[in-house]
Amino acid sequence: MSGVTVFQAACIPAQRATAAPMYGRAMLVTAPYVPLNVYLKASGVGNVSLTFEEIETLLGFPLPTAARLFNEWWTHGAAAGSAPQSGAWTNAGRKAWPNLFARSVSFERPTSPRRFAS
């Protein structure tokens, strides 16, 4: 993919969900969130910060209202795998740290077992 950035490649619509191990267990990435997962996996840095607008560009659709209003949309269910969107970052080995005021999310790889403990 010469001349195409990782961000542009991740914006290509995904056709299927993927699964990969995350902390010793498989996490499903539902189809609408595969582009975000691809982008996070391709990033070589430990902390990836994206604005809501950048996430929407990757996904190809607007984030739900709950994602803009509630931290729990980003954090609740991620450990249990019960929130379909959370597979996008947990499958990539990351945890989401939303900043609703700044309209952004930091996706961090674990650096300390204490920080990522539930």
N, C-alpha and C positions, 0 to 999 in steps of 0.2 A: 504494500500500500504506500508507494512512494508519494511524497508530497501531501499525505493525509495525516493530520495530527491524531493523537489518541482520542482527544475530545471529539473530533469529527467522526472518527470511526465508531465511537460509542453511540453516536447519534443515529446510526443506521438502524432502522427498526429490527427488533429481534423477532424470531419466529417461534422460539420454544423456551421452556424453562430449563434451568440447569441445577444440578446438585453437587456439592463438594463438601469435604469435611470442614467443620468449624469447631475447634476445641474438642476434637474427638467424636463429633457427631455430624451427621449430614443435615444441611439446611437447604430447603428448596427455595429457589428464586423464581417467583411467579413471572410469567412472560412480560407483563407491562414494566417490570423493574429490572429486566435483564440489562438494558443499556447502562444503567447506573452501576450495576454489578461489574460489567465488563470494564468500565472506566476505572472503578476503584481497584480492581485486580491489576490493571495495566500500570497503575501509578506505582512508581518505585519509591515514593517517599512515605514516611510513617504517618504523616498527618496531611489529609487532603481536606481543604476548606472550599466549599462551594456555596454560592448564593442560591436562594430559591429559584431565581431566574435561570441560573446555569443548570440546576437539577431539572427544571421543566424543559429546557432545551434538550437535554440528554434523553429524557423520557418521551418527549413529543406530546405531552399533555400537561395541563395545569395540576399542581398539587391540590389535594382536597383542602377545604377550609380548615379542617382539624389539624393539618400539618402546619398551618400558619398560626394557629391559636393555642395549641397544646403541646408542651414538651413530650407528653406521654405518647403522642403519635410516633415519635422517633425512638422512644425508650421503652415503652410498655410492650411486653410480649416478645421483645427481642431475645431475651434469654430462653424463654420457653418456645420460641419459634411460632407463637400464635398470631403474630401480626404479619400478614403477607408481605408488606413492604420491607420488613426488617431483614428478610433473607438477602436483599441486595447488598447490605453492608456486612452482615454476619458471615455470609458465604465468602466474602472477600477478606475475612479475618479482621474486621473492624467493628468499632462501636461508635454510635452516633452521639454527638454532643451538640444539640441545637442551641442557637441563639436567636430566639424569636424576635427580639428587638432589632437585631442587625439583619434579620431575614437571611440567615445563613446556617450551615451545619458543618461541623468539623467531624470527619470520619477518621478515627485514630486506631492504629494498631496497638495491641496491648504492649506496654513496656514494663508494667508492674502488676503482679497478680492482685495486689491490694486494690488498685484503682478499678479493676474490672470485676471485682468480686460483687456478687449480687447481695 
